[in-house]
Amino acid sequence: MRKIFIADAHLKNPEDSNYRRLLEFLATLAGNCDTLYILGDLFEFWIGYRRVPFKHYFPIMEALLQLRRQGASIVFFEGNHDFHMGPFFTEELRAEVHAGPAIIDLAGRRAYLCHGDQINKADYGYRLLRALFRSRLTKTLVRVVPPPLVSQIAISLGNKSKQKHSRNNRVWDYPAILRDFAAQRFADGCDMVITGHFHIPLMESDEVGGKTLVALGDWITQFSYAEWEDGAITLKKF
């Protein structure tokens, strides 16, 4: 059956073109997708309150609920903009949530899935910030802060993150970092690496060894995703 992998939509407002386009794409999956893998940063910001406090995310949550009702499983890998996913995902959506990487079986092939924000180990500043955001203290503090204030803080942090991302694109060779990381996972016995975070649509396969690296790109300007069907994976655009 067909499996779909997406990452990095960074959704903000339902009026945004990328938000509308993703809703259109999800509607096409009705009845012909058995698993949707979301590899992080679906939202510009999300943290798991008991209920969904951000009204601008109601349309995307309803779309995911519709997919779930139609029989699709949803697997969510937390990103650096969405974490501590909370009871809506685990209870109402009944999604399988991963706080870190996981290895899944794809027709007998070991596939290493992750958001990818921990791949670049030289980004020490981000690694420190990640530890702070994912701490129990942050999780507790956010629950007592009004959602509108949390949202404002998130927008500010998101803008700073985008500025840093542009700078980092000039500093680091992301394709080379991805290839080195994938080579390590292949040496550990994995057959495939699928990741988000880098906003680079990239697919490379070793025809001799059967190893495959897939970087999913994003749903901001590229609208790229990976599809697994009939024992093969392809990188596509919508």
Residue, then its C-alpha position, 0 to 999 in steps of 0.5 A: m500500500r502507498k505510504i507518504f512522507i512529508a516535512d517542513a510545511h511551517l504552517k502559519n495561516p490558512e490563507d497562506s498559499n502553502y497551507r492551502r496547497l497542503l490541504e489540497f494534497l491531503a485531500t488527494l490521499a483519501g482512500n489511497c494512503d495507508t500511512l502518512y509520515i510527517l517528519g517534523d515542522l508541520f507547524e511554525f509552532w506547536i506545543g501540546y496543550r490539552r486542546v488545540p489552542f491555536k485556531h489557525y491550525f483547525p483546518i489542518m487538524e481537521a484534514l488529518l482527522q479526516l485521513r485518520r477516519q478514512g483508515a490512514s495511520i499517522v506517524f509524527f516525528e517531532g521537529n524543532h518547531d513542533f514538540h511535546m505534541g500532547p494529547f490531541f495527537t496521541e489521543e484524538l488523532r491516535a498518531e504514533v509520535h516519536a520525539g527522536p529518530a526511529i527505524i521502521d520496516l519497509a517491505g524488509r528494508r530498514a529505513y531510518l526516519c528523523h526530522g534531521d535537526q540533530i544531524n549537523k553536530a557542529d551546530y552547538g548553539y542549536r543543540l543547546l537551544r533544542a535541549l532547553f525547548r524540550s526540557r520538562l521545565t519548558k513543557t511545564l512553563v508553556r502550559v501556564v502561559p496564555p497561548p496568544l503570548v506563546s504564539q507571539i514568542a514562537i513567531s519571533l523565534g521563527n523569524k530568527s531561525k529563518q535568518k540563521h538558516s540563510r546564514n547556515n546555508r552559506v556556512w555549511d555544505y548540507p548535502a555533504i553533511l547529509r551524505d556523511f550522516a547517511a553513510q554512518r546509518f548504512a554502516d549500522g545496517c540501515d538500507m534507507v535514510i529519510t529526513g526533513h529539516f534541511h529544506i533540500p529535495l534530494m534523493e540518491s541511491d547506490e545501485v550496487g548496495g541498494k542504499t537510498l538517501v532521501a531529503l524531503g525538501d519542504w512545503i513552503t516553496q517546493f511542495s516535495y514529498a516522498e512516496w513508497e509504493d510497490g517496493a520503491i520510493t520516489l521523490k515527487k512534487f505536488 
